[in-house]
Amino acid sequence: MESNIIVGEKKEKLEKALASFLDCHWHFPEAEKQLKGFVLSILTRKISRIKHRVIICSNIRENLLALSAGLLSLFSIESAVSNGRFNWVGARHFQLAIQKKQSIEKLKKILEKERD
C-alpha cells in the first residue's frame, strides 16, 4: 500500500524538520539590520526578567561568542563567555554573562523598547 510511503514534498519537509532539529548552531545573519533583529530575538526569548545580571546558556560556545560580539558591536553591551561548566547530569554547557551595571541598564532599555 502506497499510503505508508512518504513521497515528494512531504519527504522534503520531514528531512528539513529533522535537519533543523539536530542543528544546535545559531546561524547569525551577516547584514547588520538582520543581525540586530536576530540578536534581539535571542535576548527576548532567553531572558524572562532582568535583575543584577543576565545569564544565557548554550551547549555550543561559538553561539555565545557570536552573540557576545553582536551585543558589543551593535549595542555596546559588554559580556563574558565561560570556558565551560557541567550541569547536575554531567552535560557540558557554556554561559554568557552580562554583569556590569551600565550594560544591564542598556539591556533593560533596549528590551523595553523591543517589547513595546
N, C-alpha and C positions, 0 to 999 in steps of 0.2 A: 504494500500500500504506500503510495507516494506522499500521503499527508504527513508522515513521520519524518520526511526528509526536508531539511531547511535549504531552500534554494534562493538564488538571486539576491534581491535587496535585503531580505530578512537575514541571510547569512552574513552579508557585509555589515549590517547594523550590529549583529551579535559579535562579530570579530572586533569591530570598533569599540563596542562597550567593554569587552573583555580586555582589550589592549589598554584602554584608558583606566580601567580598574587596577591593573598591575603597575601602572606608571605612577610612581610616587614623587617624581620630579616636578617642581613648579616651573612652568615654561613662561619666563619673563619676556614680554614684548620688547622690541628694540626701539620703537618710536616713543618719544618722551610722553606724549599725551596718553597713549595706551598703557605705558609703563606706570604712569601716575594713577590711572584708574585701576590697574591690576594690583598695585601696592595697597591702595585704599580698600579694595575689595578683600584682600587678605586680612588687613587690620580690622575691618568691621566684622568679618566672620570669626576671627580668632580672639578678639577682645570683647568681653562682656561688660566689664567695668574697669575703671582706672583709679587706682589709689596712689600708692607711693612708688610703685614700679610695675612694669609690664613685662611678662614673660610669654614668649611664643615658642612652641616646641615643634620639632620635625625630626624624623629619623634620618634625614639627609642634610648634612652640614652645608652643602653648597646652596640649598634652598635659602637657608638663613643668611649666609654670606651675601647672596644676591639681594635679599630683602634689606639687609643692613646697608648695603651700598646704595640701594634705591632710597631708603629713608634719609641717608646723609645727603645725597646729591639733589633730591627733589624737595625735601622739606627741612634740611639742616638739623635733622634729629639724630643724635649720637646713640649708638647701641653697641653691645658687645655680644659675641657669639662664643659659647663654651666649646671646649675641646671634646666633650662627650661625658654623658652621665648614664647611669643604669637605673632603670625603674625597679620596682619591687619584684617583677617577674624575671629580671635579668636582661631585658631588652635595652639595647643602647639607643639613646636619643640625644639630641642637641638642643640647646636653648639660646634664644636671642633675648637679651635683657635690655630694657630701657629703664635707666635708674636716675639719671641726672634730673634735677628739679625743673630746669628750663626746658629740657627735652620732653618731659612729661606734660608740662603746660602747653607746649606747642602741639603735642599729640592730642590733648584734650580739645583744643580749639579746632584743629583740623577735623577730628571725628564729629564734633558738634555740628560743624558746617555740613559735613557729608550726610549726617543723619537727618538734617532739616529739609 
